[in-house]
């Protein structure tokens, strides 16, 4: 699995020009799944994201976790994280997970994030979504379970 995490002041997702979900302070997650991903990959990502300390404390040090700042998560499925751009000018997405499998893994990932005590909102798997965000920092991290 791949997750691009952005620390945000706010983020929202719209579908067909209608607001679908929004958060204030927290994380925007772009989540990609491939067919070889496992429950261990989900557990690893949930643990890393839940315990991540990238919010500033009173001394300006990144010592605070998402729960410490009452932050929220907006999780968006993003198969294009597995784009292969090595040949030609049109990306190939053959490395992205088969939709039925990827949807189940995405749902399980979000459920486990929620079970870990996080406030999680989502986009809609497979939908054409518009994402608005204000990145805080900017602070962006990439998690790839192939490189634990």
N, C-alpha and C positions, 0 to 999 in steps of 0.2 A: 504494500500500500504506500501511497505517497500522500502527504498532507502538507499544503502550504498554509502556514499560520501567520496571520497579520494581526498585530495588536491594534485595536481600533477605538476611536472615540465613539463611533456609531457606524452601523452598517445596516443595509436593507436589501431585500430581494423582492423584485416585482415580476409578475407573470402576466402577459397580455396587458401591459400597462396598468395593472392593479397591484397595489402593495400586498404582498403575501406574508412577509414577516420582517421584523426589524429588531435590532438590539441597540443598546447604548454601549457603554464601556465594556470591552471584552475582547473576544477573539472572533475573527472571520476565518473559517476553515474551508479550504478548497480540498476536496477529498477524492482521490483516484484509487480505483481498485483494479487489480489484474487477477486472472484466473487462478494463479498459484498462491494467492493470499490465504491466510489461515486465521483461526481464532487467536492464536498466539500473537499474530501481527496486530490484531485489534487490541488485545490486552496490553501489549507494549505501548501502542500509541495512546491509549486511554491513560495509562499510568504516567507517561511522559507529559502529556498535555495537562492533565489534572494537577500535577505537582510542579509544573514549570513556574519559575519565579522570574517574571520579566516586567513586573509593575514596580514603580519607584516607591521607596519608603520615604520617610521624612528627611532623610539625609541625601536623597537623590540616587540611592543605590537600587539596582533592580533586585530586590529581596522579597517582593510580595507575589503571592500566587493569585490566580483568578478569584478564588473564594475569599481571599483577604480583602479584595476591593469590591466584592459583590458584583463581579462581572458576569457576563452572559456569553454564550457561544452561538454564532450563526454558522451552521454547517451546510455547505453546498456541494453536491456531487459534481465532479469535474473529470470526466473521462479523458479530456485532452491533456491531462498531466502525463499520460502515457503515449503522447504523440512521438512518432519516429520521424525525424526531419533529416536523416542522413542522405537520402537519395531524392534528387529532384526538388521541386518547389512546393509540392503538395504533400502535407503530412499524412502519414499512415497511422491508423489507430488499431492495428492488429494486436498490439500488446495490451490494450485496454480489456478489462474483464467483460465477459459475456453479460449482456444487460440483466438477465434474471438473477445470475449469481451476484453481480455487482450491486444490484438493488438490495438484495438480502444482506450483504456484507455492510453496505452503507447504513441500512436501518439498524443492524446489530451494533455497529460502531456508535451510532447516536444514542441508542438505548443504554449501552454500557457507559457512555459519557454521563448520561443522566443518572444512572444507578450509582455512579461515583460521586454524586452530589452536585454536579454541574447543571446550570440552567441552560438548556439546549433548545434552540429553534432551528428549523431547517428550511431549505428550499424544497422543490419538488423534483424527485429523481426523473431524469429524462426530459424535463421541460426546457423550453427556451426561456432562460431567465436573464434579467437585467440586475446587476449588482451595483449598488452604490455604497461607498465607504469613505471614511476619513481615517486613514492610517495614522496611528499615533507614534511618532518617533522620527521617521518611519522605522518600524520594527517588524521585520518579516523573517520567519524561519521556515526551513524546509526539512520535513521528516520523511525518510525513505526506509522502509523496513528491510530492504535489501542491504542497508548499511547501518545496522544497529550498533 
